[in-house]
Amino acid sequence: MQPNLFSDIKSINTFRISVLLIDDQPMIAEAVRRALEDEKDIEFHYCQDPSKAIKIANRIHPTIILQDLVMPEVNGLMMVRFFRVNKETNQIPIIILSTKEDPKVKSEAFSLGVNDYLVKLPDKIELIARLRYHSTAYLYHRQRDEAFAALEESQRKLHEANQALEKLSSLDGLTGIANRRQFDKVIANEWNRAIRNYSPISLLMLDIDFFKLYNDTYGHQKGDTCLKQVAEVLKANEKRPADLAARYGGEEFAFILPETDKHGALEKASSILNMLREANIPHKASTVHTILTASIGVATMNAERGTSPDNLILQADKALYIAKERGRNQLVVSGEE
């Protein structure tokens, strides 16, 4: 069953209207309470001390605030300012209760963010209608914001999942370095970049010497460990963000070196061979050494428009073949055979 991305968002019908009255006169509070007592979907809360109003509002999360305009110690309009700068209450609708109509005061109140203005005490039907209207509008607004937030969160999670999936699909399952699919993608991109930048691009092709004999001697589990160790050596040689070590297939690996000339490629190949020897992986079945060694073919080209990296791969592969033919455990640079 497909999960509902908005399952945590309540239906508008499940919300209860919650009224917070702030007024220093208990008589007004009692009158409002009586007016609302038959409304089963309306909760009534009363605060007589305006200094505690923000704290209470933060705790009960009302859907509407009824507030007296004239209170001891705290000016009603100043109270509105407090609500509007408070993160928890800045969107809650506020209805001002006043003893008289005053256009100037009403104008200032609305400019501060008041939603409605009533002369107290209003008719019961009118009071309830206004409470319902403003609360419902607020709840719809809040629900919309929650829906947008849920959508953004689901999109963020989907993006992260897609990135993780893309990363997994680009890595070799055994060694953890780039797989053949990623190699093909990256070398095509780097080839095109080399064309645009008129820069050289180099490629190393590496083959583990006598790997079949290694597997036959030590077993396939040890063989898998050996492949991982070689991959670690290659990974350690990725010194720049654009460098890419990849498993090309079986015991063959590739190393893409963008913006690298023949001299730089030769240095990198030498570094890999030296580090592999330093890893000191035993290989008693090898005919060239008592430890695991490898052969590397090196190729460098200047990419040209209308061409593909296929020739670069072919040249590196030919150099690798020659290195193996010459006895393995060495590197050969294409063009210097």
C-alpha positions in Angstrom: 0.0 0.0 0.0 1.3 3.4 -1.0 2.1 5.6 2.1 0.2 8.9 2.4 2.8 11.7 2.4 0.4 13.9 4.3 -0.8 11.4 6.9 0.4 13.6 9.7 -1.7 16.5 8.6 -5.0 16.7 10.3 -8.3 17.1 8.5 -9.8 20.5 8.9 -12.8 18.8 10.5 -10.7 17.3 13.3 -9.6 20.7 14.6 -11.5 22.3 17.5 -11.9 26.0 17.7 -10.0 27.3 20.7 -10.8 30.8 22.0 -8.5 32.7 24.3 -10.1 35.8 25.9 -7.7 38.4 27.4 -9.7 40.8 29.5 -9.2 42.2 33.0 -13.0 42.1 33.7 -14.3 38.7 34.9 -17.8 39.9 34.1 -16.9 40.1 30.4 -15.3 36.7 30.6 -18.4 35.1 32.1 -20.6 36.7 29.4 -18.5 35.3 26.6 -18.3 31.9 28.3 -22.1 31.7 28.5 -22.4 32.7 24.9 -20.2 29.8 23.9 -21.2 27.1 26.3 -23.6 25.4 23.9 -21.1 25.2 21.1 -19.5 21.8 21.5 -16.7 22.4 19.0 -15.5 25.6 20.7 -13.1 25.5 23.7 -13.0 28.6 25.9 -9.9 29.8 27.7 -9.7 33.0 29.8 -6.7 35.1 30.9 -7.3 37.9 33.2 -3.6 39.0 33.6 -2.3 40.3 30.2 1.3 39.7 31.4 0.6 36.0 31.2 -1.2 36.1 27.9 1.8 35.2 25.6 2.8 32.3 27.9 -0.8 30.9 27.9 -1.2 31.3 24.1 2.1 29.4 23.6 0.8 26.6 25.7 -2.8 26.2 24.5 -2.3 27.2 20.8 -5.7 29.0 20.4 -7.2 29.3 17.0 -8.4 32.8 17.8 -7.7 35.5 20.4 -10.3 37.8 21.8 -8.6 40.8 23.4 -9.7 43.8 25.3 -8.4 47.2 24.0 -8.0 48.9 27.4 -6.3 46.9 30.2 -4.3 48.0 33.3 -0.6 48.1 32.9 -0.6 46.9 29.3 -2.0 48.8 26.3 -4.2 46.6 24.1 -2.4 47.6 20.9 1.0 46.9 22.5 -0.4 43.5 23.4 -1.1 43.0 19.7 2.5 43.9 18.9 3.7 41.3 21.3 1.5 38.6 19.7 2.6 39.6 16.2 6.4 39.4 16.9 6.1 36.1 18.8 6.8 33.2 16.4 4.1 30.9 18.0 1.3 33.5 17.8 2.1 35.8 14.9 -0.5 34.1 12.6 -3.3 33.6 15.1 -6.3 35.8 14.3 -7.0 38.6 16.8 -10.4 40.2 17.5 -10.2 43.5 19.5 -13.0 44.1 22.0 -13.6 47.8 22.7 -16.2 49.8 24.5 -16.7 52.2 21.5 -16.2 52.7 17.8 -13.1 54.8 17.2 -12.0 55.0 13.5 -8.5 56.2 14.4 -7.9 53.4 16.9 -9.5 50.8 14.5 -7.2 52.0 11.7 -4.1 51.6 13.9 -5.3 48.2 15.2 -5.7 46.9 11.7 -2.3 48.2 10.6 -0.8 46.2 13.5 -2.3 43.0 12.2 -5.7 42.8 14.0 -8.2 40.7 12.1 -11.5 42.1 13.4 -12.9 44.8 15.7 -16.0 44.4 17.9 -17.8 46.7 20.3 -18.5 44.7 23.4 -20.5 42.9 24.0 -21.5 41.8 20.6 -24.6 39.8 19.8 -24.1 36.1 20.5 -24.9 35.0 17.0 -22.5 37.6 15.5 -19.8 36.7 18.0 -20.0 33.0 17.3 -20.1 33.6 13.5 -16.9 35.8 13.6 -15.1 33.3 15.8 -15.9 30.5 13.4 -15.0 32.5 10.3 -11.6 33.6 11.5 -10.7 30.3 13.2 -11.7 28.3 10.0 -9.6 30.7 7.8 -6.7 30.3 10.2 -7.0 26.5 10.3 -7.1 26.3 6.5 -4.1 28.6 6.3 -2.2 26.4 8.8 -3.2 23.2 7.1 -2.0 24.6 3.7 1.3 25.5 5.3 1.6 22.1 6.8 0.8 20.5 3.4 3.5 22.6 1.7 6.0 21.7 4.5 5.1 18.0 4.1 5.4 18.3 0.3 8.8 20.0 0.6 10.0 17.4 3.1 8.8 14.5 0.9 10.6 16.1 -2.1 13.8 16.5 0.0 13.7 12.9 1.1 12.9 11.8 -2.5 15.9 13.8 -3.8 18.1 12.3 -1.1 16.9 8.8 -1.9 17.5 9.4 -5.6 21.0 10.7 -5.0 21.7 7.7 -2.8 20.3 5.3 -5.4 22.3 7.1 -8.2 25.4 6.8 -6.1 24.8 3.1 -5.4 24.1 2.4 -9.1 27.5 4.1 -10.0 29.6 2.0 -7.6 31.0 -1.5 -7.9 29.3 -3.7 -5.4 32.5 -5.5 -4.3 35.2 -2.8 -4.2 33.1 0.3 -3.6 34.8 2.3 -6.3 33.2 3.5 -9.6 31.8 0.7 -11.7 32.0 0.3 -15.5 28.8 2.2 -16.1 30.1 5.2 -14.2 33.5 4.9 -15.9 31.7 5.1 -19.3 29.7 8.1 -18.2 32.7 10.0 -16.7 35.2 9.4 -19.5 32.6 10.7 -22.0 32.1 13.9 -19.9 35.8 14.4 -19.3 36.5 13.9 -23.0 34.0 16.6 -23.9 35.5 18.9 -21.3 39.0 18.3 -22.6 37.7 19.3 -26.1 36.2 22.6 -24.7 39.3 23.4 -22.6 41.9 22.3 -25.2 43.5 20.2 -22.4 45.1 16.8 -22.4 43.4 13.8 -20.8 45.1 10.6 -19.7 43.9 7.1 -18.9 45.6 4.2 -17.0 44.4 0.6 -17.6 45.6 -1.8 -14.8 45.4 -5.5 -14.7 46.4 -7.6 -11.6 49.2 -10.1 -12.6 48.2 -13.8 -12.5 44.9 -13.1 -10.7 43.4 -16.4 -11.8 46.4 -18.2 -10.2 45.8 -16.1 -7.0 42.2 -17.2 -6.9 43.1 -20.9 -7.5 45.7 -20.7 -4.8 44.0 -18.7 -2.0 40.3 -19.2 -2.9 37.6 -16.8 -4.2 37.0 -15.1 -0.8 40.7 -14.1 -0.6 40.4 -13.1 -4.2 37.6 -10.7 -3.4 39.7 -9.3 -0.6 42.6 -8.8 -3.0 40.4 -6.9 -5.4 39.2 -4.6 -2.5 42.9 -4.0 -1.5 43.8 -3.0 -5.1 40.8 -0.7 -5.3 41.9 1.0 -2.0 45.3 1.7 -3.5 43.7 3.3 -6.6 41.2 5.2 -4.4 44.1 6.6 -2.4 45.6 8.0 -5.6 42.5 10.1 -6.4 44.1 13.3 -5.4 41.8 15.7 -7.3 38.0 15.8 -7.4 38.0 14.9 -11.1 40.3 11.9 -10.8 38.4 8.6 -11.0 39.4 5.1 -10.2 37.0 2.4 -11.6 36.7 -1.3 -11.8 36.6 -1.9 -15.5 35.8 -5.6 -15.3 37.1 -8.7 -13.4 40.6 -8.0 -12.3 41.0 -5.0 -14.6 40.8 -1.4 -13.4 40.9 2.0 -15.0 42.0 5.4 -13.8 40.8 8.6 -15.5 43.2 11.6 -15.2 41.6 14.8 -16.7 43.9 17.7 -17.5 46.9 15.5 -17.1 49.8 15.2 -19.6 52.0 12.1 -20.3 54.5 13.0 -17.5 51.7 13.4 -14.9 50.1 10.1 -16.0 53.5 8.3 -15.8 54.0 9.6 -12.2 50.5 8.5 -11.2 51.0 5.0 -12.7 54.4 4.7 -10.9 52.8 5.8 -7.6 50.1 3.1 -7.9 52.6 0.3 -8.7 54.8 1.4 -5.7 51.8 1.5 -3.3 50.6 -1.9 -4.5 54.1 -3.3 -3.8 54.1 -1.6 -0.4 50.8 -3.3 0.4 52.9 -6.5 0.4 50.0 -8.8 -0.5 51.4 -12.4 -0.7 51.1 -14.2 -4.1 53.2 -17.3 -4.0 51.7 -18.5 -7.3 53.1 -15.5 -9.2 56.0 -16.1 -11.6 57.2 -12.5 -11.4 57.2 -11.9 -7.6 56.3 -13.3 -4.2 53.8 -10.5 -3.7 50.9 -9.2 -5.7 51.9 -7.0 -8.6 50.1 -5.4 -11.5 50.7 -4.2 -15.1 49.6 -0.8 -16.3 49.0 0.7 -19.7 49.2 4.5 -20.0 47.7 6.7 -22.7 47.5 10.5 -23.1 45.6 12.4 -25.9 44.5 15.8 -26.8 40.8 15.5 -27.5 39.4 16.9 -30.7 36.0 17.8 -31.9 34.1 15.0 -33.6 36.0 12.3 -31.7 35.2 10.0 -28.8 37.3 8.6 -26.0 37.3 5.2 -27.6 40.7 5.7 -29.1 42.2 6.7 -25.8 40.8 3.5 -24.2 42.2 1.5 -27.1 45.7 3.0 -26.8 45.8 2.4 -23.0 44.5 -1.1 -23.5 47.2 -1.8 -26.1 49.9 -0.4 -23.8 48.6 -2.7 -21.0 48.8 -5.7 -23.4 52.4 -4.9 -24.2 53.2 -4.5 -20.5 51.9 -8.0 -19.9 53.7 -9.4 -22.9 57.0 -8.0 -21.6 56.7 -9.9 -18.4 54.2 -8.0 -16.3 54.9 -6.0 -13.1 55.6 -2.9 -15.1 54.0 0.0 -16.9 54.1 0.9 -20.6 53.3 4.3 -22.0 51.4 4.3 -25.3 53.7 5.6 -28.1 56.8 4.7 -26.2 56.6 0.9 -26.7 
